[in-house]
């Protein structure tokens, strides 16, 4: 863990060398999701609701998933840009070092400019929470935090899967975007607005549903039953990263260098 | 004219090389399209007032957007040009015996055309045979189809004229990041890529109507579905032409003005 923070420090210093560019990029990262949120807001202004969900309820959903996405983009960026490590042959260097490849790849890139995105999702989250009549119990607060953490873990898991594919295909796969960008786009609305097959896929295969939809029902008081059970759904969802980790280990063992 | 045309051909061939990448792109856009349509479907289900555009028209709008994404997005850019400008290799470009504006215009045009040709047909064809709720409708008449093709191509020419300003601005700022961001966020929003223009509140629609971005995407797509027809479509084509003329002339002037000031520093 110390090593990872050391990596972060170095990367932060190197990115701060280009201060204007850094600020501009952060600003842009603030405005892109802002435009998406503005679109969502305008749709609510026209239609009033979406399958019985109100603006602020969806805004909460939006804030949580975008925050998880921004955090995972910050921290797990190394896996996202992994194909360049393979193509250049830089991965060979990581292999000979006496540290786990996981930490090294994780630390190879860190996108501090994504803080803009993070800030934007935080605004939406706070705005939604302030406008929703929720009586906050410790369990509910804990649930909210768990939702974000497990969202980060799921996105990271997808990045890892996509990176593992690079061992065989060398090039990065655009298809992985379906599950990262697409998953984010999809999970910004409550899952039950979609057709059955979509919501099933994103509950049982890639567990965005357990991160976002089920605990959201509990927080908003739309669910019945034991709160602790709902508290545990995001935890269950975060288990998704375990098989991803195994696949990654398998990939590393079968890696053949491109030799350049 | 000949160098431009042969350059266009060359670029088209080059673009065709990246077929696998294109198919991955098709899959992504396809998924994207379905998700967006489901969101609109959910919004429309309990709509209290009749929305200004019908659901089948929105679905068609979304599919056309996905199919012709490279015709309408700003972020689809040519890093080679940025590098030419910032690295100073622009000096070589200036030695070539043709005009820079036309040359770059042809280059950008060819890039977008080749990417779109690879991507649009698979998406359009699959979308035509989807289950009824998600199906891309065919245009109501042959005239509409012809009008659509004209407006789409004019829109593409217009978009490239707009994006030329992006490259010109790099001469001044030396970094494409800032202008690219501004252009893409503003452009995509007002082109109707985030929320279709007819669904915007009227004050925003007024702004969208004045800016050139809407005429590149929103307008041709609505012509296709018949949401804009007859005289309105003809008027729109005239507006497209006017915008195109103004932007090309302005862009050319701006580029020549800046080129006169360019100092190439050895190396």
Interface residues (C-beta under 8 A of the other chain):
Chain A: X20 X21 X24 X25 X27 X28 X31 X32 X35 X36 X38 X39 X42 X43 X45 X46 X47 X48 X49 X50 X51 X52 X173 X174 X175 X177 X178 X182 X185 X186 X189 X193 X194 X195 X198
Chain B: X21 X24 X25 X27 X28 X31 X32 X34 X35 X38 X39 X42 X43 X44 X45 X46 X47 X48 X51 X175 X177 X178 X181 X185 X188 X189 X194 X195 X199 X200 X201 X204
